[in-house]
Amino acid sequence: MAKTTLVAMVILLALNENYIECMTIDCTSVTYDTINLDVFVAQCQPAAWADFFAKEEVQTDVKEISVVMAKSKQKNFEPAMPLMFRALEMVAPNQVKVVIIGQDPTPQAGKATGLAFSVDNPKTVGTVLNVLLEAALEGWPVNINNGNLESWANQGVLLLKHGIHMSTK
């Protein structure tokens, strides 16, 4: 009887895992509490980046990160899950002209938009203001009162955060 119960449990676990992998999720409303990162990545990745996410090493890394995040007692990660692929959605691999990577471009909770260094009010985020000032000093036309960098992304600037997820304190 115990052996039969064990086999049944293994089958149920396998079915449950397959169900989770096959279910369709709403990529615009998920949270870190409602879905694991690997499932989100598998179902919500931008189509233009499918070759990148299909690589075995990328899938392995995403799975490892997903396990760590699932074990975390703190589920307050930035940016919000639906914004995670915003930079990749705006700039396809064949459109990338420049890549800007920020270590912690928007350290304040609730400021991350999915585009590194892009915020509504740059004067409230020192790192963003510094990037805009540096660009202005180099002669680029920059409005330091407007931190929305969608126009940069539309020109092929891929604005990435060093670690897609960073828990806030």
C-alpha positions in Angstrom: 0.0 0.0 0.0 2.8 2.5 0.9 4.5 1.8 -2.5 1.3 2.4 -4.4 0.8 5.7 -2.4 4.3 6.8 -3.2 3.8 6.1 -6.9 0.5 8.0 -6.9 2.2 11.0 -5.2 5.0 11.0 -7.8 2.5 10.9 -10.7 0.5 13.7 -9.1 3.6 15.8 -8.7 4.6 15.2 -12.3 1.1 16.1 -13.5 1.0 19.2 -11.4 4.4 20.4 -12.7 3.3 19.7 -16.3 0.0 21.6 -15.6 1.9 24.6 -14.3 4.2 24.6 -17.3 1.3 24.3 -19.8 -1.1 26.8 -18.2 -1.4 30.2 -19.8 -0.8 33.2 -17.6 -1.7 36.8 -18.0 1.7 38.4 -18.4 0.4 41.9 -17.6 -0.9 41.1 -14.1 1.4 38.4 -12.6 3.3 39.0 -9.4 6.3 37.3 -7.8 3.8 35.8 -5.3 1.6 34.2 -8.0 4.1 32.6 -10.5 7.6 31.4 -10.5 10.1 33.3 -12.6 10.9 30.4 -14.9 7.3 30.0 -15.9 6.9 33.7 -16.5 10.1 33.8 -18.6 8.9 30.8 -20.6 5.5 32.3 -21.3 6.1 36.0 -21.4 9.5 36.5 -23.1 9.4 38.9 -26.1 9.2 36.9 -29.3 12.2 38.7 -30.8 14.4 37.3 -28.0 13.2 33.7 -28.2 16.5 32.4 -29.6 18.3 33.9 -26.6 15.9 32.4 -24.1 16.0 29.1 -25.9 19.7 28.6 -25.1 20.3 25.8 -22.6 22.6 27.9 -20.4 20.0 30.7 -20.2 17.3 28.3 -19.3 19.5 26.8 -16.6 20.3 30.2 -15.1 16.7 31.3 -15.1 15.7 28.0 -13.4 18.4 28.5 -10.7 17.3 32.1 -10.1 13.7 31.1 -10.0 14.5 28.5 -7.2 16.3 31.1 -5.2 13.5 33.7 -5.6 10.9 31.1 -4.7 12.7 30.3 -1.5 13.1 33.9 -0.5 10.8 35.0 2.3 10.8 38.5 0.9 8.8 38.8 -2.4 9.3 42.5 -2.9 11.4 42.5 -6.1 11.9 45.3 -8.6 10.8 45.9 -11.2 7.2 44.6 -11.0 7.1 41.3 -12.9 5.0 42.6 -15.9 7.7 45.2 -16.5 10.6 42.8 -16.5 10.9 42.5 -20.2 10.1 46.1 -21.1 13.6 46.9 -22.4 13.6 43.8 -24.5 10.1 44.5 -25.8 11.2 47.9 -27.0 14.5 46.9 -28.6 14.8 43.7 -30.6 18.3 42.1 -30.8 18.7 43.2 -34.4 17.9 46.8 -33.4 20.4 47.2 -30.6 22.9 50.0 -31.2 24.0 50.8 -27.7 23.7 48.9 -24.4 23.6 50.8 -21.1 23.7 48.6 -18.0 23.0 50.0 -14.6 24.1 48.3 -11.3 21.2 49.7 -9.4 19.7 52.5 -11.6 16.6 53.0 -9.5 17.3 52.0 -5.9 14.1 53.5 -4.4 11.2 51.1 -4.1 8.5 51.5 -6.7 10.6 53.6 -9.1 11.8 50.8 -11.5 10.0 51.0 -14.9 11.7 48.1 -16.7 14.0 50.5 -18.6 17.1 51.2 -16.6 17.5 54.8 -15.6 14.0 55.7 -16.9 11.7 57.4 -14.4 9.1 60.0 -14.4 11.0 62.5 -12.3 14.8 62.2 -12.6 15.4 64.7 -9.8 14.1 62.1 -7.3 16.6 59.5 -8.3 20.2 60.6 -8.1 21.6 57.8 -10.4 19.2 58.8 -13.2 19.9 62.5 -12.9 23.7 61.7 -13.1 23.2 59.7 -16.3 21.2 62.5 -17.8 23.7 65.1 -16.8 26.6 63.0 -18.2 24.8 62.7 -21.5 24.1 66.4 -21.6 27.8 67.1 -20.8 28.7 64.9 -23.8 26.6 67.1 -26.0 23.5 64.9 -26.3 20.1 66.7 -26.3 18.7 65.8 -22.9 15.9 67.2 -20.8 17.0 66.8 -17.2 13.4 67.4 -16.1 12.1 64.4 -18.0 13.5 61.0 -17.1 11.4 59.0 -19.5 14.0 57.3 -21.7 11.6 55.6 -24.1 12.9 57.8 -26.9 16.3 56.4 -26.3 15.0 52.8 -26.5 13.1 53.7 -29.7 16.5 54.6 -31.2 18.1 51.3 -30.3 19.5 52.0 -26.8 19.0 48.8 -24.7 18.6 50.0 -21.1 19.3 47.1 -18.8 19.6 46.6 -15.1 22.7 44.6 -14.0 20.4 42.1 -12.2 16.9 42.0 -13.5 15.6 41.5 -10.0 16.8 43.1 -6.9 14.9 42.9 -3.6 14.2 46.2 -2.0 14.5 46.8 1.7 
